[in-house]
């Protein structure tokens, strides 16, 4: 009996290694082919790629059982043991896998979305795998996020359906300023920035409050994308505000 057991283990190790290697190569190649089909929308491609991965390894598992000569009774025992394992040790893995399927089906996320997690971590969704998704940050890092986090926790999808975002820049001018002259001056300067949009709204300048050292204004404007990486514009807007105020002889309070 021990000899048969050792033989079974040896067969499982050899054939299992070969089959799973072939399965991995086939799955990776097939997923690449699917993801290269640009005529199909990206969510459908990801769902098809995930379905292919599951199907390939299901076939590999069945082939391995067939090679080992296991009958249905042994398969039922194995299935029962697997069920117990999923109920205890593999619960989180199963949860992440099912969460990934749900995310792809409901299309709440797609590759290229800019995601901010509730804990402050943020990045562009680069890849959705069976157990986790990858967020690529603008400083070259990759954040591995378990799929069930997108189901059970709050997150912000900045660019899901509309890549346009509204930003504000706050600035202060001295009380010696003609305050009525500030909104048209700054609105025009900001509107001339090449990344600032006229739709859904042109730059809007508001007098927010009368501070201790001066009048506090805020200019709100719309742009496409996030102020990160190569797409930085907040600094440019501040320079434009400074140049416009300086050109008009308007000073900002010190300190």
C-alpha positions as CSV (number, residue, x, y, z in Angstrom):
1,X,0.0,0.0,0.0
2,X,2.8,2.4,0.8
3,X,4.5,1.6,-2.5
4,X,1.3,2.4,-4.4
5,X,0.9,5.6,-2.4
6,X,4.5,6.7,-3.2
7,X,3.9,5.9,-6.9
8,X,0.7,7.9,-6.9
9,X,2.5,10.8,-5.3
10,X,5.4,10.6,-7.8
11,X,2.9,10.5,-10.7
12,X,1.0,13.4,-9.3
13,X,4.2,15.4,-8.9
14,X,5.5,14.7,-12.4
15,X,2.3,14.9,-14.4
16,X,0.9,17.7,-12.3
17,X,4.0,19.8,-12.8
18,X,3.9,19.3,-16.6
19,X,0.1,19.8,-16.9
20,X,0.1,22.9,-14.7
21,X,3.0,24.4,-16.6
22,X,1.2,23.7,-19.9
23,X,-1.9,25.2,-18.4
24,X,-0.1,28.3,-17.3
25,X,1.5,28.8,-20.8
26,X,-1.8,28.2,-22.5
27,X,-3.7,30.5,-20.2
28,X,-1.2,33.3,-20.5
29,X,-1.1,33.0,-24.3
30,X,-4.8,32.9,-24.6
31,X,-5.4,35.8,-22.3
32,X,-2.9,37.9,-24.3
33,X,-4.7,37.1,-27.5
34,X,-8.1,38.0,-25.9
35,X,-6.7,41.3,-24.5
36,X,-5.3,42.2,-27.9
37,X,-8.8,42.2,-29.5
38,X,-9.4,46.0,-29.5
39,X,-12.7,45.6,-31.3
40,X,-14.2,44.1,-28.0
41,X,-14.7,46.5,-25.1
42,X,-12.1,46.1,-22.3
43,X,-14.5,44.8,-19.6
44,X,-15.7,41.9,-21.9
45,X,-12.0,41.1,-22.7
46,X,-11.1,40.9,-19.0
47,X,-14.1,38.7,-18.2
48,X,-13.3,36.4,-21.2
49,X,-9.6,36.2,-20.1
50,X,-10.7,35.3,-16.5
51,X,-13.1,32.7,-17.8
52,X,-10.4,31.2,-20.0
53,X,-8.0,30.9,-17.0
54,X,-10.7,29.1,-14.9
55,X,-11.6,26.8,-17.8
56,X,-7.9,25.9,-18.5
57,X,-7.1,25.0,-15.0
58,X,-10.4,23.1,-14.5
59,X,-9.4,21.0,-17.6
60,X,-5.9,20.5,-16.2
61,X,-7.3,19.3,-12.9
62,X,-9.6,16.8,-14.6
63,X,-6.8,15.5,-16.8
64,X,-4.6,15.0,-13.8
65,X,-7.3,13.0,-12.0
66,X,-7.8,10.9,-15.2
67,X,-4.0,10.2,-15.5
68,X,-3.9,9.2,-11.8
69,X,-6.7,6.8,-12.4
70,X,-9.0,8.2,-9.8
71,X,-12.7,7.3,-10.0
72,X,-15.7,9.4,-9.2
73,X,-15.7,8.2,-5.7
74,X,-12.2,9.5,-5.2
75,X,-13.3,12.7,-6.9
76,X,-16.2,13.1,-4.6
77,X,-14.0,12.6,-1.6
78,X,-11.6,15.2,-3.0
79,X,-14.4,17.6,-3.6
80,X,-15.6,17.2,-0.1
81,X,-12.1,17.8,1.3
82,X,-11.8,20.8,-1.0
83,X,-15.2,22.1,0.2
84,X,-14.0,21.9,3.8
85,X,-10.8,23.6,2.8
86,X,-12.7,26.5,1.2
87,X,-14.8,26.8,4.3
88,X,-11.8,27.3,6.4
89,X,-8.4,28.0,4.9
90,X,-9.4,29.1,1.4
91,X,-12.3,31.3,2.3
92,X,-10.5,34.5,1.5
93,X,-9.2,33.2,-1.8
94,X,-12.7,32.2,-2.8
95,X,-14.1,35.6,-1.7
96,X,-11.5,37.4,-3.8
97,X,-12.1,35.3,-6.8
98,X,-15.9,35.7,-6.7
99,X,-15.5,39.5,-6.1
100,X,-13.3,39.7,-9.2
101,X,-16.1,38.1,-11.3
102,X,-18.7,40.5,-9.8
103,X,-16.6,43.5,-10.5
104,X,-16.2,42.5,-14.2
105,X,-19.9,41.7,-14.6
106,X,-21.2,44.9,-13.1
107,X,-18.6,47.0,-14.8
108,X,-18.0,49.2,-11.8
109,X,-14.2,49.2,-12.6
110,X,-12.3,49.1,-15.8
111,X,-8.6,49.1,-16.7
112,X,-7.3,52.7,-16.8
113,X,-9.6,54.0,-14.1
114,X,-8.0,56.2,-11.4
115,X,-9.0,54.6,-8.0
116,X,-8.6,56.0,-4.6
117,X,-9.0,53.6,-1.7
118,X,-10.6,54.6,1.6
119,X,-7.2,54.4,3.3
120,X,-5.8,57.1,1.0
121,X,-3.8,54.8,-1.4
122,X,-4.5,55.6,-5.0
123,X,-3.4,54.7,-8.5
124,X,-4.5,53.7,-12.0
125,X,-6.1,50.3,-12.4
126,X,-3.5,48.4,-14.4
127,X,-4.7,44.8,-14.1
128,X,-7.5,42.7,-12.6
129,X,-6.4,39.1,-11.7
130,X,-8.2,36.2,-10.1
131,X,-7.4,37.1,-6.5
132,X,-6.3,40.8,-6.7
133,X,-6.1,43.9,-8.8
134,X,-3.0,46.1,-9.4
135,X,-3.0,49.9,-9.0
136,X,-0.1,51.6,-10.6
137,X,1.0,54.8,-8.9
138,X,2.6,57.8,-10.6
139,X,5.8,57.3,-8.7
140,X,6.5,53.8,-10.2
141,X,4.9,51.6,-7.5
142,X,2.3,48.9,-7.8
143,X,-0.3,48.4,-5.1
144,X,-1.8,44.9,-4.9
145,X,-5.4,45.2,-3.7
146,X,-7.5,42.1,-2.9
147,X,-10.6,42.1,-5.0
148,X,-13.0,41.8,-2.1
149,X,-11.9,45.3,-0.9
150,X,-13.7,46.8,-3.9
151,X,-16.9,45.0,-2.7
152,X,-16.8,45.4,1.1
153,X,-15.0,48.8,1.5
154,X,-15.5,52.3,0.2
155,X,-13.4,53.6,-2.7
156,X,-13.5,56.5,-5.2
157,X,-13.4,55.9,-8.9
158,X,-12.3,59.3,-10.2
159,X,-12.6,58.6,-13.9
160,X,-15.1,55.7,-14.4
161,X,-17.6,57.3,-16.8
162,X,-16.4,60.9,-17.1
163,X,-12.7,61.7,-17.0
164,X,-13.4,65.4,-16.3
165,X,-12.6,66.7,-12.8
166,X,-13.2,70.0,-11.0
167,X,-10.4,71.5,-9.1
168,X,-10.1,74.7,-7.0
169,X,-7.2,77.0,-6.2
170,X,-7.5,79.4,-3.3
171,X,-5.6,82.7,-3.1
172,X,-5.7,85.9,-1.1
173,X,-5.4,89.6,-2.1
174,X,-4.9,92.6,0.1
175,X,-7.8,94.9,1.1
176,X,-6.3,97.7,-0.9
177,X,-7.4,95.8,-4.0
178,X,-10.5,96.6,-6.1
179,X,-12.1,93.3,-5.3
180,X,-14.6,93.6,-8.2
181,X,-11.7,93.5,-10.6
182,X,-10.4,90.1,-9.4
183,X,-13.0,87.6,-10.7
184,X,-12.8,88.7,-14.4
185,X,-9.0,89.0,-14.3
186,X,-8.3,85.6,-12.8
187,X,-11.2,83.9,-14.7
188,X,-9.6,85.0,-18.0
189,X,-6.1,84.0,-17.0
190,X,-7.2,80.5,-15.9
191,X,-9.4,80.0,-18.9
192,X,-6.5,80.5,-21.2
193,X,-4.6,77.5,-19.8
194,X,-4.6,74.8,-22.5
195,X,-5.8,72.1,-20.1
196,X,-8.7,74.0,-18.7
197,X,-12.1,73.2,-20.2
198,X,-15.0,75.5,-21.1
199,X,-17.5,72.7,-20.7
200,X,-19.3,71.9,-18.4
201,X,-18.4,75.3,-16.9
202,X,-15.9,78.1,-17.6
203,X,-13.6,79.0,-14.6
204,X,-15.6,80.5,-11.8
205,X,-14.0,82.9,-9.3
206,X,-15.7,83.4,-6.0
207,X,-15.1,85.7,-3.0
208,X,-15.0,83.1,-0.2
209,X,-14.3,85.2,3.0
210,X,-12.8,88.2,4.5
211,X,-9.7,86.9,6.2
212,X,-7.4,88.6,8.8
213,X,-4.8,89.6,6.2
214,X,-6.9,89.9,3.0
215,X,-9.9,88.9,0.9
216,X,-9.9,85.1,0.2
217,X,-10.9,84.1,-3.4
218,X,-11.2,80.6,-4.9
219,X,-11.2,79.8,-8.7
220,X,-12.9,76.6,-9.7
221,X,-12.1,75.0,-13.1
222,X,-12.6,71.8,-15.0
223,X,-9.9,69.7,-16.6
224,X,-9.6,66.2,-18.1
225,X,-7.8,63.7,-15.9
226,X,-6.0,63.8,-12.5
227,X,-3.4,66.3,-11.3
228,X,-0.7,63.6,-11.0
229,X,2.2,62.4,-13.0
230,X,2.6,64.0,-16.4
231,X,-0.8,65.6,-16.1
232,X,0.1,68.2,-13.5
233,X,-1.6,71.6,-13.9
234,X,-2.3,73.0,-10.4
235,X,1.2,74.6,-10.2
236,X,0.6,76.1,-13.7
237,X,-2.7,77.6,-12.5
238,X,-1.0,79.2,-9.5
239,X,1.6,80.7,-11.6
240,X,-1.0,82.2,-13.9
241,X,-2.9,83.6,-10.9
242,X,0.4,85.2,-9.7
243,X,1.3,86.6,-13.1
244,X,-2.2,88.0,-13.6
245,X,-2.3,89.7,-10.2
246,X,1.2,91.0,-10.5
247,X,0.5,92.4,-14.0
248,X,-2.5,94.2,-12.6
249,X,-0.6,95.7,-9.7
250,X,-2.5,93.6,-7.2
251,X,-0.6,92.4,-4.2
252,X,-1.0,89.3,-2.0
253,X,-0.6,89.6,1.8
254,X,2.7,88.4,3.2
255,X,2.7,85.5,5.7
